[in-house]
Amino acid sequence: MKAQLINKFLIKDLDSVDFYLDIKVDKDRAKRTIYLTQTTAIDRIIKELGIKDYKIIKTSIESGL
């Protein structure tokens, strides 16, 4: 599939991605899962706004979508 995309579109393979648009990408190939976290962006926004007291919550998306 990668070869087909490269042949059809002008793209450059940059190998594995760790961050994209302030989103951290963690892959577990054995479990075939991808985890996306926005901690970096959220921490930057919290610091810019001067927020001191906040509560961390976890959310997830249904797998297989």
Secondary structure as the mmCIF struct_conf table of DSSP 4:
data_model
#
loop_
_struct_conf.conf_type_id
_struct_conf.id
_struct_conf.beg_label_comp_id
_struct_conf.beg_label_asym_id
_struct_conf.beg_label_seq_id
_struct_conf.end_label_comp_id
_struct_conf.end_label_asym_id
_struct_conf.end_label_seq_id
HELX_RH_AL_P HELX_RH_AL_P1 LYS A 2 LYS A 8
BEND BEND1 PHE A 9 PHE A 9
BEND BEND2 ASP A 18 ASP A 18
STRN STRN1 PHE A 19 TYR A 20
TURN_TY1_P TURN_TY1_P1 LEU A 21 ASP A 22
STRN STRN2 ILE A 23 ASP A 28
TURN_TY1_P TURN_TY1_P2 ARG A 29 ARG A 32
STRN STRN3 THR A 33 THR A 37
HELX_RH_AL_P HELX_RH_AL_P2 THR A 39 LEU A 49
TURN_TY1_P TURN_TY1_P3 GLY A 50 GLY A 50
TURN_TY1_P TURN_TY1_P4 SER A 63 GLY A 64
#
